[in-house]
Each structure stands twice: as structure tokens, then as C-alpha cells.
Amino acid sequence: MDSFSSPSSSSPSSQMSAEDFMDQLKVQLAQAYAEEFLETVRGKCFDKCITKPGSSLSGGESSCISRCVDRYIEATGIISRSLFNAQR
Amino acid sequence: MDALNNPQLQQLINQEKERAMANEMIAKLTSACWDKCITGTPGSKFSSSESSCLTNCAQRYMDMSVMIVKRFQSMQ
């Protein structure tokens, strides 16, 4: 699309492309949020669970990681509820 | 670009801006409060002291933000 084109009234085709653009934007934003969250969880659970890296992940480390991921998700819920719901 | 004049797109952008701000706040506080409140290895369930620490942590952060703003205002 060239920015010097006259601002023609929105034709059906440009309506379509704006909608496609918005859908794509939503998908990409969701991906970016998920990636950022994943990266945070990786850092937190690595600190908590892999205290002394061995030649492979031990059973204890694996179960710590599962619990850590679950608890971090739960903690995110607790924090957002206490910020937005419990405002007195 | 025609799309930039699209009111629906503008609305989406404003909505997403707000969501991004809220998300960032939640992510930052979860990270900070996790470090403060979850001191041992994560269990299969939060203890009541851990979950109340998380709740208190977020709310005290908000109280503190208000206090800091007031402190700065009183300096002017």
C-alpha cells in the first residue's frame, strides 16, 4: 500500500485487509505475551529447581519443574486478582 | 495506509495498549512477589501463608506507589 494514494473512501477490499491485519495483530500479540511469560517461568523455575545441574534432569528436578510451572501460573492469578478485584 | 484511519483498528490498538500495561504490571509484580514469598522449593499446593503473602505483596506495592507519588508531590 502506498501512502501517497488518495484517501479514497474505504472500498470493500481495504475493509477486508484491515480486518486481516487486526486478526494477525491479535495472534502476534498473543504469541508475544506467551513467549514473554514462558521466558519468565523458565528463569524462575531454573533458579528454584536446577540448583546443581547434573548430567541429566533428575526425577526430583522434573517434578519440581512441573510444580513450579503450576505454582507460577497460580501466583499470576493471585496477583492479578488482588490487584484488580480486591480494590476497596 | 487506509487501515490507520480505521476506527475499529484504533479501538483495538487502544484496548491492546491498556491490556499491555495491565499485563506488564501483573508480570512485574508476580516476579517480585514470587521472589519474596516463595522461599522454598514450590510444593504441590501453595501454603496459606504463601498465598496470603502474594496477595499482601501486590496490595502493599500499590499502597507504596501511592505513598511515593505523595512524597514527591510534597517536595514541590
Backbone of each chain as nested JSON, in Angstrom:
{
  "chains": [
    {"id": "A", "residues": [
      {"number": 1, "name": "MET", "atoms": {"N": [0.842, -1.199, 0.0], "CA": [0.0, 0.0, 0.0], "C": [0.873, 1.243, 0.0]}},
      {"number": 2, "name": "ASP", "atoms": {"N": [0.549, 2.201, -0.89], "CA": [1.436, 3.354, -0.926], "C": [0.778, 4.537, -0.242]}},
      {"number": 3, "name": "SER", "atoms": {"N": [1.55, 5.226, 0.552], "CA": [0.999, 6.249, 1.428], "C": [0.59, 7.514, 0.69]}},
      {"number": 4, "name": "PHE", "atoms": {"N": [0.969, 7.605, -0.592], "CA": [0.612, 8.813, -1.35], "C": [-0.696, 8.644, -2.111]}},
      {"number": 5, "name": "SER", "atoms": {"N": [-1.259, 7.472, -2.058], "CA": [-2.518, 7.278, -2.774], "C": [-3.591, 8.14, -2.117]}},
      {"number": 6, "name": "SER", "atoms": {"N": [-4.528, 8.581, -2.932], "CA": [-5.564, 9.455, -2.393], "C": [-6.374, 8.696, -1.362]}},
      {"number": 7, "name": "PRO", "atoms": {"N": [-6.8, 9.411, -0.309], "CA": [-7.575, 8.725, 0.726], "C": [-8.967, 8.385, 0.226]}},
      {"number": 8, "name": "SER", "atoms": {"N": [-9.018, 7.407, -0.62], "CA": [-10.304, 7.026, -1.193], "C": [-11.196, 6.453, -0.106]}},
      {"number": 9, "name": "SER", "atoms": {"N": [-12.469, 6.614, -0.271], "CA": [-13.386, 6.054, 0.718], "C": [-13.195, 4.544, 0.756]}},
      {"number": 10, "name": "SER", "atoms": {"N": [-13.345, 3.994, 1.954], "CA": [-12.965, 2.607, 2.134], "C": [-13.742, 1.681, 1.205]}},
      {"number": 11, "name": "SER", "atoms": {"N": [-13.023, 1.04, 0.349], "CA": [-13.625, 0.081, -0.553], "C": [-13.72, -1.251, 0.179]}},
      {"number": 12, "name": "PRO", "atoms": {"N": [-14.562, -2.151, -0.297], "CA": [-14.688, -3.435, 0.388], "C": [-13.343, -4.146, 0.559]}},
      {"number": 13, "name": "SER", "atoms": {"N": [-12.447, -4.007, -0.432], "CA": [-11.187, -4.738, -0.347], "C": [-10.297, -4.196, 0.775]}},
      {"number": 14, "name": "SER", "atoms": {"N": [-10.314, -2.862, 0.966], "CA": [-9.463, -2.324, 2.022], "C": [-10.06, -2.627, 3.392]}},
      {"number": 15, "name": "GLN", "atoms": {"N": [-11.38, -2.751, 3.484], "CA": [-12.011, -3.201, 4.724], "C": [-11.522, -4.597, 5.09]}},
      {"number": 16, "name": "MET", "atoms": {"N": [-11.498, -5.458, 4.101], "CA": [-11.036, -6.823, 4.309], "C": [-9.605, -6.843, 4.834]}},
      {"number": 17, "name": "SER", "atoms": {"N": [-8.748, -6.042, 4.211], "CA": [-7.346, -6.115, 4.595], "C": [-7.143, -5.568, 6.005]}},
      {"number": 18, "name": "ALA", "atoms": {"N": [-7.942, -4.575, 6.4], "CA": [-7.836, -4.074, 7.771], "C": [-8.242, -5.153, 8.758]}},
      {"number": 19, "name": "GLU", "atoms": {"N": [-9.256, -5.903, 8.413], "CA": [-9.68, -6.984, 9.307], "C": [-8.633, -8.082, 9.409]}},
      {"number": 20, "name": "ASP", "atoms": {"N": [-8.065, -8.422, 8.25], "CA": [-6.989, -9.425, 8.268], "C": [-5.837, -8.946, 9.129]}},
      {"number": 21, "name": "PHE", "atoms": {"N": [-5.541, -7.651, 8.962], "CA": [-4.442, -7.071, 9.72], "C": [-4.703, -7.166, 11.22]}},
      {"number": 22, "name": "MET", "atoms": {"N": [-5.935, -6.861, 11.622], "CA": [-6.276, -6.912, 13.048], "C": [-6.204, -8.329, 13.588]}},
      {"number": 23, "name": "ASP", "atoms": {"N": [-6.67, -9.289, 12.78], "CA": [-6.585, -10.687, 13.219], "C": [-5.137, -11.103, 13.431]}},
      {"number": 24, "name": "GLN", "atoms": {"N": [-4.309, -10.695, 12.463], "CA": [-2.897, -11.042, 12.56], "C": [-2.247, -10.395, 13.772]}},
      {"number": 25, "name": "LEU", "atoms": {"N": [-2.636, -9.137, 14.001], "CA": [-2.11, -8.403, 15.147], "C": [-2.453, -9.125, 16.447]}},
      {"number": 26, "name": "LYS", "atoms": {"N": [-3.696, -9.573, 16.551], "CA": [-4.123, -10.272, 17.764], "C": [-3.319, -11.553, 17.991]}},
      {"number": 27, "name": "VAL", "atoms": {"N": [-3.131, -12.304, 16.902], "CA": [-2.37, -13.557, 17.011], "C": [-0.942, -13.269, 17.452]}},
      {"number": 28, "name": "GLN", "atoms": {"N": [-0.347, -12.24, 16.824], "CA": [1.053, -11.95, 17.139], "C": [1.219, -11.422, 18.558]}},
      {"number": 29, "name": "LEU", "atoms": {"N": [0.255, -10.623, 19.013], "CA": [0.32, -10.135, 20.391], "C": [0.205, -11.292, 21.375]}},
      {"number": 30, "name": "ALA", "atoms": {"N": [-0.724, -12.206, 21.092], "CA": [-0.897, -13.358, 21.978], "C": [0.384, -14.184, 22.025]}},
      {"number": 31, "name": "GLN", "atoms": {"N": [1.015, -14.345, 20.863], "CA": [2.284, -15.087, 20.818], "C": [3.36, -14.396, 21.624]}},
      {"number": 32, "name": "ALA", "atoms": {"N": [3.419, -13.064, 21.496], "CA": [4.448, -12.313, 22.219], "C": [4.236, -12.412, 23.723]}},
      {"number": 33, "name": "TYR", "atoms": {"N": [2.961, -12.304, 24.172], "CA": [2.676, -12.436, 25.604], "C": [3.087, -13.817, 26.1]}},
      {"number": 34, "name": "ALA", "atoms": {"N": [2.734, -14.839, 25.326], "CA": [3.034, -16.21, 25.736], "C": [4.541, -16.439, 25.819]}},
      {"number": 35, "name": "GLU", "atoms": {"N": [5.264, -15.926, 24.843], "CA": [6.715, -16.111, 24.845], "C": [7.37, -15.426, 26.027]}},
      {"number": 36, "name": "GLU", "atoms": {"N": [6.885, -14.223, 26.335], "CA": [7.46, -13.488, 27.447], "C": [7.193, -14.214, 28.766]}},
      {"number": 37, "name": "PHE", "atoms": {"N": [5.966, -14.709, 28.89], "CA": [5.603, -15.433, 30.102], "C": [6.457, -16.688, 30.251]}},
      {"number": 38, "name": "LEU", "atoms": {"N": [6.604, -17.413, 29.148], "CA": [7.398, -18.629, 29.134], "C": [8.83, -18.347, 29.561]}},
      {"number": 39, "name": "GLU", "atoms": {"N": [9.371, -17.269, 29.069], "CA": [10.75, -16.916, 29.397], "C": [10.894, -16.608, 30.886]}},
      {"number": 40, "name": "THR", "atoms": {"N": [9.899, -15.919, 31.446], "CA": [9.928, -15.638, 32.887], "C": [9.868, -16.925, 33.688]}},
      {"number": 41, "name": "VAL", "atoms": {"N": [8.943, -17.826, 33.312], "CA": [8.788, -19.082, 34.037], "C": [10.074, -19.906, 33.955]}},
      {"number": 42, "name": "ARG", "atoms": {"N": [10.685, -19.919, 32.773], "CA": [11.961, -20.628, 32.632], "C": [12.981, -20.136, 33.647]}},
      {"number": 43, "name": "GLY", "atoms": {"N": [13.119, -18.819, 33.723], "CA": [14.104, -18.235, 34.635], "C": [13.81, -18.573, 36.08]}},
      {"number": 44, "name": "LYS", "atoms": {"N": [12.518, -18.405, 36.48], "CA": [12.141, -18.645, 37.874], "C": [12.338, -20.1, 38.26]}},
      {"number": 45, "name": "CYS", "atoms": {"N": [11.907, -21.006, 37.392], "CA": [11.953, -22.423, 37.747], "C": [13.37, -22.967, 37.638]}},
      {"number": 46, "name": "PHE", "atoms": {"N": [14.159, -22.39, 36.778], "CA": [15.568, -22.794, 36.725], "C": [16.248, -22.447, 38.045]}},
      {"number": 47, "name": "ASP", "atoms": {"N": [15.976, -21.236, 38.535], "CA": [16.549, -20.825, 39.818], "C": [16.107, -21.743, 40.961]}},
      {"number": 48, "name": "LYS", "atoms": {"N": [14.806, -22.098, 40.956], "CA": [14.261, -22.886, 42.067], "C": [14.66, -24.348, 41.991]}},
      {"number": 49, "name": "CYS", "atoms": {"N": [14.627, -24.916, 40.798], "CA": [14.674, -26.377, 40.688], "C": [16.024, -26.936, 40.253]}},
      {"number": 50, "name": "ILE", "atoms": {"N": [16.757, -26.2, 39.443], "CA": [18.05, -26.729, 38.982], "C": [19.141, -26.026, 39.774]}},
      {"number": 51, "name": "THR", "atoms": {"N": [19.314, -26.462, 41.015], "CA": [20.27, -25.757, 41.869], "C": [21.692, -26.246, 41.603]}},
      {"number": 52, "name": "LYS", "atoms": {"N": [21.791, -27.503, 41.185], "CA": [23.127, -28.06, 40.929], "C": [23.019, -28.937, 39.686]}},
      {"number": 53, "name": "PRO", "atoms": {"N": [23.227, -28.363, 38.498], "CA": [22.977, -29.106, 37.251], "C": [23.814, -30.386, 37.158]}},
      {"number": 54, "name": "GLY", "atoms": {"N": [23.147, -31.494, 36.939], "CA": [23.839, -32.766, 36.792], "C": [23.925, -33.18, 35.33]}},
      {"number": 55, "name": "SER", "atoms": {"N": [24.262, -34.441, 35.076], "CA": [24.434, -34.893, 33.693], "C": [23.093, -35.087, 32.995]}},
      {"number": 56, "name": "SER", "atoms": {"N": [21.994, -35.159, 33.769], "CA": [20.648, -35.158, 33.18], "C": [19.675, -34.643, 34.227]}},
      {"number": 57, "name": "LEU", "atoms": {"N": [18.45, -34.33, 33.8], "CA": [17.444, -33.87, 34.764], "C": [17.051, -35.041, 35.652]}},
      {"number": 58, "name": "SER", "atoms": {"N": [17.137, -34.878, 36.944], "CA": [16.74, -35.956, 37.847], "C": [15.23, -35.979, 37.983]}},
      {"number": 59, "name": "GLY", "atoms": {"N": [14.715, -37.06, 38.525], "CA": [13.272, -37.153, 38.753], "C": [12.784, -36.048, 39.669]}},
      {"number": 60, "name": "GLY", "atoms": {"N": [13.584, -35.776, 40.69], "CA": [13.223, -34.712, 41.626], "C": [13.167, -33.361, 40.937]}},
      {"number": 61, "name": "GLU", "atoms": {"N": [14.122, -33.112, 40.066], "CA": [14.129, -31.835, 39.341], "C": [12.923, -31.731, 38.42]}},
      {"number": 62, "name": "SER", "atoms": {"N": [12.624, -32.821, 37.72], "CA": [11.468, -32.796, 36.812], "C": [10.179, -32.511, 37.562]}},
      {"number": 63, "name": "SER", "atoms": {"N": [10.0, -33.154, 38.711], "CA": [8.736, -32.913, 39.418], "C": [8.73, -31.511, 40.019]}},
      {"number": 64, "name": "CYS", "atoms": {"N": [9.894, -31.025, 40.419], "CA": [9.973, -29.632, 40.895], "C": [9.562, -28.675, 39.781]}},
      {"number": 65, "name": "ILE", "atoms": {"N": [10.022, -28.946, 38.556], "CA": [9.703, -28.074, 37.42], "C": [8.198, -28.053, 37.159]}},
      {"number": 66, "name": "SER", "atoms": {"N": [7.577, -29.259, 37.185], "CA": [6.118, -29.301, 36.971], "C": [5.391, -28.488, 38.025]}},
      {"number": 67, "name": "ARG", "atoms": {"N": [5.787, -28.681, 39.282], "CA": [5.11, -27.958, 40.362], "C": [5.379, -26.459, 40.246]}},
      {"number": 68, "name": "CYS", "atoms": {"N": [6.618, -26.111, 39.891], "CA": [6.991, -24.706, 39.772], "C": [6.163, -23.991, 38.698]}},
      {"number": 69, "name": "VAL", "atoms": {"N": [5.997, -24.653, 37.556], "CA": [5.208, -24.053, 36.473], "C": [3.765, -23.839, 36.927]}},
      {"number": 70, "name": "ASP", "atoms": {"N": [3.186, -24.895, 37.552], "CA": [1.813, -24.773, 38.047], "C": [1.675, -23.653, 39.067]}},
      {"number": 71, "name": "ARG", "atoms": {"N": [2.615, -23.588, 40.011], "CA": [2.537, -22.558, 41.054], "C": [2.753, -21.166, 40.476]}},
      {"number": 72, "name": "TYR", "atoms": {"N": [3.614, -21.041, 39.468], "CA": [3.843, -19.706, 38.913], "C": [2.594, -19.19, 38.208]}},
      {"number": 73, "name": "ILE", "atoms": {"N": [1.915, -20.103, 37.519], "CA": [0.656, -19.722, 36.866], "C": [-0.374, -19.328, 37.927]}},
      {"number": 74, "name": "GLU", "atoms": {"N": [-0.422, -20.128, 38.998], "CA": [-1.351, -19.826, 40.084], "C": [-1.013, -18.473, 40.722]}},
      {"number": 75, "name": "ALA", "atoms": {"N": [0.284, -18.225, 40.93], "CA": [0.708, -16.957, 41.534], "C": [0.293, -15.771, 40.657]}},
      {"number": 76, "name": "THR", "atoms": {"N": [0.405, -15.927, 39.346], "CA": [-0.012, -14.864, 38.437], "C": [-1.49, -14.548, 38.616]}},
      {"number": 77, "name": "GLY", "atoms": {"N": [-2.296, -15.611, 38.791], "CA": [-3.722, -15.425, 39.034], "C": [-3.988, -14.705, 40.345]}},
      {"number": 78, "name": "ILE", "atoms": {"N": [-3.275, -15.115, 41.391], "CA": [-3.458, -14.489, 42.713], "C": [-3.107, -13.009, 42.644]}},
      {"number": 79, "name": "ILE", "atoms": {"N": [-1.991, -12.687, 42.001], "CA": [-1.566, -11.293, 41.899], "C": [-2.582, -10.472, 41.101]}},
      {"number": 80, "name": "SER", "atoms": {"N": [-3.042, -10.987, 39.984], "CA": [-3.951, -10.164, 39.176], "C": [-5.294, -10.001, 39.876]}},
      {"number": 81, "name": "ARG", "atoms": {"N": [-5.739, -11.031, 40.604], "CA": [-6.981, -10.875, 41.36], "C": [-6.816, -9.854, 42.484]}},
      {"number": 82, "name": "SER", "atoms": {"N": [-5.672, -9.902, 43.153], "CA": [-5.52, -8.97, 44.278], "C": [-5.333, -7.535, 43.784]}},
      {"number": 83, "name": "LEU", "atoms": {"N": [-4.87, -7.374, 42.56], "CA": [-4.739, -6.023, 42.011], "C": [-6.063, -5.468, 41.518]}},
      {"number": 84, "name": "PHE", "atoms": {"N": [-6.823, -6.3, 40.831], "CA": [-7.973, -5.759, 40.116], "C": [-9.315, -6.059, 40.73]}},
      {"number": 85, "name": "ASN", "atoms": {"N": [-9.396, -7.072, 41.574], "CA": [-10.704, -7.384, 42.142], "C": [-10.871, -6.892, 43.571]}},
      {"number": 86, "name": "ALA", "atoms": {"N": [-9.788, -6.899, 44.301], "CA": [-9.909, -6.614, 45.729], "C": [-9.617, -5.161, 46.047]}},
      {"number": 87, "name": "GLN", "atoms": {"N": [-9.928, -4.26, 45.103], "CA": [-9.668, -2.86, 45.401], "C": [-10.813, -2.266, 46.195]}},
      {"number": 88, "name": "ARG", "atoms": {"N": [-10.501, -1.954, 47.417], "CA": [-11.548, -1.452, 48.315], "C": [-11.414, 0.039, 48.492]}}
    ]},
    {"id": "B", "residues": [
      {"number": 1, "name": "MET", "atoms": {"N": [-1.598, 4.687, 4.845], "CA": [-2.323, 3.428, 4.818], "C": [-3.76, 3.648, 5.291]}},
      {"number": 2, "name": "ASP", "atoms": {"N": [-4.68, 3.152, 4.525], "CA": [-6.096, 3.298, 4.841], "C": [-6.436, 2.725, 6.202]}},
      {"number": 3, "name": "ALA", "atoms": {"N": [-5.796, 1.625, 6.53], "CA": [-6.119, 0.901, 7.759], "C": [-5.918, 1.762, 9.001]}},
      {"number": 4, "name": "LEU", "atoms": {"N": [-4.991, 2.723, 8.915], "CA": [-4.718, 3.558, 10.078], "C": [-5.878, 4.479, 10.415]}},
      {"number": 5, "name": "ASN", "atoms": {"N": [-6.726, 4.726, 9.419], "CA": [-7.901, 5.548, 9.681], "C": [-9.105, 4.711, 10.081]}},
      {"number": 6, "name": "ASN", "atoms": {"N": [-8.882, 3.436, 10.168], "CA": [-9.973, 2.537, 10.509], "C": [-10.284, 2.642, 12.006]}},
      {"number": 7, "name": "PRO", "atoms": {"N": [-11.512, 3.083, 12.352], "CA": [-11.838, 3.259, 13.776], "C": [-11.767, 1.959, 14.568]}},
      {"number": 8, "name": "GLN", "atoms": {"N": [-12.078, 0.853, 13.908], "CA": [-12.006, -0.442, 14.609], "C": [-10.58, -0.765, 15.004]}},
      {"number": 9, "name": "LEU", "atoms": {"N": [-9.659, -0.414, 14.087], "CA": [-8.249, -0.666, 14.365], "C": [-7.764, 0.221, 15.498]}},
      {"number": 10, "name": "GLN", "atoms": {"N": [-8.181, 1.487, 15.46], "CA": [-7.817, 2.399, 16.55], "C": [-8.313, 1.875, 17.89]}},
      {"number": 11, "name": "GLN", "atoms": {"N": [-9.539, 1.374, 17.884], "CA": [-10.115, 0.842, 19.12], "C": [-9.326, -0.355, 19.618]}},
      {"number": 12, "name": "LEU", "atoms": {"N": [-8.96, -1.224, 18.67], "CA": [-8.174, -2.402, 19.039], "C": [-6.834, -1.995, 19.639]}},
      {"number": 13, "name": "ILE", "atoms": {"N": [-6.206, -0.996, 19.013], "CA": [-4.898, -0.554, 19.493], "C": [-4.997, 0.02, 20.902]}},
      {"number": 14, "name": "ASN", "atoms": {"N": [-6.009, 0.852, 21.144], "CA": [-6.184, 1.412, 22.479], "C": [-6.445, 0.335, 23.52]}},
      {"number": 15, "name": "GLN", "atoms": {"N": [-7.289, -0.616, 23.138], "CA": [-7.614, -1.724, 24.014], "C": [-6.353, -2.54, 24.329]}},
      {"number": 16, "name": "GLU", "atoms": {"N": [-5.553, -2.777, 23.306], "CA": [-4.342, -3.58, 23.497], "C": [-3.293, -2.834, 24.314]}},
      {"number": 17, "name": "LYS", "atoms": {"N": [-3.275, -1.509, 24.17], "CA": [-2.357, -0.704, 24.979], "C": [-2.665, -0.88, 26.45]}},
      {"number": 18, "name": "GLU", "atoms": {"N": [-3.954, -0.8, 26.782], "CA": [-4.359, -0.974, 28.175], "C": [-4.03, -2.373, 28.675]}},
      {"number": 19, "name": "ARG", "atoms": {"N": [-4.285, -3.355, 27.799], "CA": [-4.019, -4.733, 28.19], "C": [-2.519, -4.952, 28.409]}},
      {"number": 20, "name": "ALA", "atoms": {"N": [-1.719, -4.335, 27.537], "CA": [-0.267, -4.483, 27.674], "C": [0.216, -3.891, 28.993]}},
      {"number": 21, "name": "MET", "atoms": {"N": [-0.366, -2.734, 29.358], "CA": [0.025, -2.101, 30.614], "C": [-0.343, -2.971, 31.81]}},
      {"number": 22, "name": "ALA", "atoms": {"N": [-1.564, -3.513, 31.785], "CA": [-2.002, -4.378, 32.873], "C": [-1.147, -5.647, 32.939]}},
      {"number": 23, "name": "ASN", "atoms": {"N": [-0.899, -6.236, 31.782], "CA": [-0.068, -7.442, 31.724], "C": [1.321, -7.204, 32.284]}},
      {"number": 24, "name": "GLU", "atoms": {"N": [1.879, -6.07, 31.926], "CA": [3.234, -5.759, 32.364], "C": [3.284, -5.612, 33.88]}},
      {"number": 25, "name": "MET", "atoms": {"N": [2.27, -4.93, 34.399], "CA": [2.165, -4.733, 35.84], "C": [2.053, -6.072, 36.56]}},
      {"number": 26, "name": "ILE", "atoms": {"N": [1.168, -6.926, 36.073], "CA": [0.961, -8.233, 36.693], "C": [2.237, -9.071, 36.618]}},
      {"number": 27, "name": "ALA", "atoms": {"N": [2.887, -9.039, 35.453], "CA": [4.101, -9.838, 35.287], "C": [5.204, -9.363, 36.23]}},
      {"number": 28, "name": "LYS", "atoms": {"N": [5.343, -8.047, 36.343], "CA": [6.398, -7.49, 37.187], "C": [6.156, -7.83, 38.654]}},
      {"number": 29, "name": "LEU", "atoms": {"N": [4.898, -7.637, 39.079], "CA": [4.572, -7.925, 40.479], "C": [4.641, -9.41, 40.806]}},
      {"number": 30, "name": "THR", "atoms": {"N": [4.211, -10.242, 39.867], "CA": [4.287, -11.683, 40.12], "C": [5.742, -12.087, 40.312]}},
      {"number": 31, "name": "SER", "atoms": {"N": [6.611, -11.555, 39.462], "CA": [8.027, -11.881, 39.568], "C": [8.607, -11.421, 40.904]}},
      {"number": 32, "name": "ALA", "atoms": {"N": [8.326, -10.179, 41.276], "CA": [8.884, -9.639, 42.52], "C": [8.317, -10.363, 43.733]}},
      {"number": 33, "name": "CYS", "atoms": {"N": [6.995, -10.613, 43.735], "CA": [6.36, -11.233, 44.895], "C": [6.696, -12.719, 44.983]}},
      {"number": 34, "name": "TRP", "atoms": {"N": [6.898, -13.352, 43.858], "CA": [7.344, -14.751, 43.845], "C": [8.681, -14.85, 44.582]}},
      {"number": 35, "name": "ASP", "atoms": {"N": [9.589, -13.953, 44.238], "CA": [10.902, -13.978, 44.889], "C": [10.803, -13.725, 46.386]}},
      {"number": 36, "name": "LYS", "atoms": {"N": [9.89, -12.843, 46.789], "CA": [9.749, -12.53, 48.215], "C": [9.012, -13.615, 48.991]}},
      {"number": 37, "name": "CYS", "atoms": {"N": [7.981, -14.182, 48.383], "CA": [7.07, -15.044, 49.146], "C": [7.359, -16.531, 49.016]}},
      {"number": 38, "name": "ILE", "atoms": {"N": [7.863, -16.963, 47.877], "CA": [8.087, -18.402, 47.678], "C": [9.567, -18.663, 47.906]}},
      {"number": 39, "name": "THR", "atoms": {"N": [9.89, -18.952, 49.162], "CA": [11.306, -19.043, 49.509], "C": [11.852, -20.458, 49.329]}},
      {"number": 40, "name": "GLY", "atoms": {"N": [11.023, -21.481, 49.575], "CA": [11.481, -22.86, 49.418], "C": [11.246, -23.361, 48.003]}},
      {"number": 41, "name": "THR", "atoms": {"N": [11.371, -24.683, 47.813], "CA": [11.008, -25.23, 46.51], "C": [9.488, -25.298, 46.425]}},
      {"number": 42, "name": "PRO", "atoms": {"N": [8.943, -25.046, 45.233], "CA": [7.483, -24.99, 45.078], "C": [6.836, -26.326, 45.421]}},
      {"number": 43, "name": "GLY", "atoms": {"N": [5.795, -26.298, 46.236], "CA": [5.089, -27.514, 46.599], "C": [3.956, -27.801, 45.629]}},
      {"number": 44, "name": "SER", "atoms": {"N": [3.185, -28.855, 45.916], "CA": [2.083, -29.197, 45.017], "C": [0.875, -28.293, 45.264]}},
      {"number": 45, "name": "LYS", "atoms": {"N": [0.978, -27.46, 46.302], "CA": [-0.099, -26.527, 46.617], "C": [0.548, -25.365, 47.369]}},
      {"number": 46, "name": "PHE", "atoms": {"N": [0.031, -24.15, 47.193], "CA": [0.558, -23.04, 47.988], "C": [0.099, -23.208, 49.43]}},
      {"number": 47, "name": "SER", "atoms": {"N": [0.978, -22.918, 50.384], "CA": [0.519, -22.885, 51.765], "C": [-0.301, -21.617, 51.943]}},
      {"number": 48, "name": "SER", "atoms": {"N": [-1.089, -21.566, 53.026], "CA": [-1.927, -20.368, 53.199], "C": [-1.051, -19.142, 53.427]}},
      {"number": 49, "name": "SER", "atoms": {"N": [0.124, -19.351, 54.046], "CA": [0.983, -18.185, 54.275], "C": [1.591, -17.704, 52.954]}},
      {"number": 50, "name": "GLU", "atoms": {"N": [1.889, -18.633, 52.042], "CA": [2.414, -18.219, 50.744], "C": [1.37, -17.442, 49.95]}},
      {"number": 51, "name": "SER", "atoms": {"N": [0.14, -17.955, 49.921], "CA": [-0.847, -17.253, 49.105], "C": [-1.247, -15.917, 49.725]}},
      {"number": 52, "name": "SER", "atoms": {"N": [-1.294, -15.848, 51.072], "CA": [-1.621, -14.533, 51.631], "C": [-0.449, -13.576, 51.476]}},
      {"number": 53, "name": "CYS", "atoms": {"N": [0.778, -14.1, 51.477], "CA": [1.937, -13.242, 51.215], "C": [1.844, -12.641, 49.813]}},
      {"number": 54, "name": "LEU", "atoms": {"N": [1.443, -13.463, 48.833], "CA": [1.327, -12.965, 47.449], "C": [0.271, -11.864, 47.356]}},
      {"number": 55, "name": "THR", "atoms": {"N": [-0.887, -12.116, 47.984], "CA": [-1.952, -11.115, 47.967], "C": [-1.498, -9.817, 48.64]}},
      {"number": 56, "name": "ASN", "atoms": {"N": [-0.911, -9.961, 49.847], "CA": [-0.428, -8.775, 50.554], "C": [0.64, -8.043, 49.767]}},
      {"number": 57, "name": "CYS", "atoms": {"N": [1.522, -8.811, 49.156], "CA": [2.637, -8.231, 48.41], "C": [2.131, -7.295, 47.304]}},
      {"number": 58, "name": "ALA", "atoms": {"N": [1.135, -7.764, 46.545], "CA": [0.604, -6.938, 45.455], "C": [-0.085, -5.69, 46.0]}},
      {"number": 59, "name": "GLN", "atoms": {"N": [-0.853, -5.88, 47.079], "CA": [-1.597, -4.727, 47.607], "C": [-0.672, -3.71, 48.276]}},
      {"number": 60, "name": "ARG", "atoms": {"N": [0.355, -4.202, 48.964], "CA": [1.299, -3.252, 49.59], "C": [2.102, -2.508, 48.523]}},
      {"number": 61, "name": "TYR", "atoms": {"N": [2.356, -3.173, 47.393], "CA": [3.058, -2.481, 46.318], "C": [2.239, -1.287, 45.842]}},
      {"number": 62, "name": "MET", "atoms": {"N": [0.922, -1.503, 45.723], "CA": [0.055, -0.415, 45.299], "C": [0.045, 0.708, 46.335]}},
      {"number": 63, "name": "ASP", "atoms": {"N": [-0.047, 0.343, 47.632], "CA": [-0.002, 1.348, 48.702], "C": [1.296, 2.147, 48.617]}},
      {"number": 64, "name": "MET", "atoms": {"N": [2.392, 1.407, 48.392], "CA": [3.681, 2.064, 48.323], "C": [3.754, 3.04, 47.151]}},
      {"number": 65, "name": "SER", "atoms": {"N": [3.207, 2.623, 45.995], "CA": [3.231, 3.512, 44.827], "C": [2.55, 4.832, 45.145]}},
      {"number": 66, "name": "VAL", "atoms": {"N": [1.388, 4.742, 45.808], "CA": [0.646, 5.944, 46.173], "C": [1.487, 6.82, 47.106]}},
      {"number": 67, "name": "MET", "atoms": {"N": [2.115, 6.172, 48.08], "CA": [2.942, 6.913, 49.041], "C": [4.091, 7.642, 48.37]}},
      {"number": 68, "name": "ILE", "atoms": {"N": [4.718, 6.95, 47.426], "CA": [5.879, 7.547, 46.751], "C": [5.453, 8.761, 45.932]}},
      {"number": 69, "name": "VAL", "atoms": {"N": [4.324, 8.624, 45.254], "CA": [3.827, 9.766, 44.484], "C": [3.552, 10.957, 45.4]}},
      {"number": 70, "name": "LYS", "atoms": {"N": [2.915, 10.669, 46.553], "CA": [2.616, 11.741, 47.504], "C": [3.884, 12.394, 48.04]}},
      {"number": 71, "name": "ARG", "atoms": {"N": [4.872, 11.544, 48.284], "CA": [6.158, 12.049, 48.805], "C": [6.785, 13.02, 47.812]}},
      {"number": 72, "name": "PHE", "atoms": {"N": [6.739, 12.636, 46.527], "CA": [7.301, 13.522, 45.504], "C": [6.504, 14.797, 45.374]}},
      {"number": 73, "name": "GLN", "atoms": {"N": [5.185, 14.666, 45.471], "CA": [4.347, 15.86, 45.361], "C": [4.631, 16.834, 46.491]}},
      {"number": 74, "name": "SER", "atoms": {"N": [4.896, 16.299, 47.672], "CA": [5.135, 17.163, 48.828], "C": [6.483, 17.896, 48.731]}},
      {"number": 75, "name": "MET", "atoms": {"N": [7.328, 17.444, 47.809], "CA": [8.635, 18.087, 47.655], "C": [8.554, 19.333, 46.79]}},
      {"number": 76, "name": "GLN", "atoms": {"N": [7.464, 19.463, 46.04], "CA": [7.394, 20.596, 45.109], "C": [6.886, 21.864, 45.777]}}
    ]}
  ]
}
